[in-house]
Amino acid sequence: MAERFELEMGGFESEELLDFFALKCGPLFYNQAVLDVQTVLRDRFESIESDLWALEKN
């Protein structure tokens, strides 16, 4: 912050800033992670389903 904005920050101010970003941006990252996991699981289940169909006997 000192180099970019010419603003001196102590530990308390830094922690407050991180808490603010976590509060405002955290849900966005969390929701994207949930969507990413859904995609991976969907692909995995499709693969398992395909493998199970291959094991079926007529």
N, C-alpha and C positions, 0 to 999 in steps of 0.2 A: 504494500500500500504506500510505503514511503517513496519508493522509486516511481511508481506509476501515477499516484495522485497527490504526492507531497503531503501525505497524511501519516502522522505518527500514531501507532496503535500499541497499546499495552496488551497484556494477557486477557484482561477482562473484556476489552473491546473486540479482540480477536475471537474470543469464545462466543460473544453475543452475535458477531457477524456470521460465524459458522452455524449457530443455532437458527438464525434467520434464514440462511440458505437451505438448511435442512428442512425447515418448516415449509418454505415456499417451493423448493425444487424436489424435495424428497418424494412426495407423492407421484410426481411425473416419472422419476426413475423407477420407483416401485411398480407403478402400473405398466411401464414398458417391460420390466423384468417378468411380470406376470404374463403378459402377451407373448414374450419370447418362450417362456416355459410351456405355454399352451401349444405353441407351434411345434416345439420339440416333442411334446407328449403325443400330439395328434399324429405326427409322422411315425413315432415309435409304435403307437397302437395300430396304425394301418399296416406297418410291417409285420407286427405280431399276428394280426388278423390274416394277412396273406400267408404267413407261415402255417397257421392253423388250417387254412383251407387246403394247403398242399399236403397236409397229413391226413386229411379225410380219406376214407376208403369207400369205394363204391360197392 
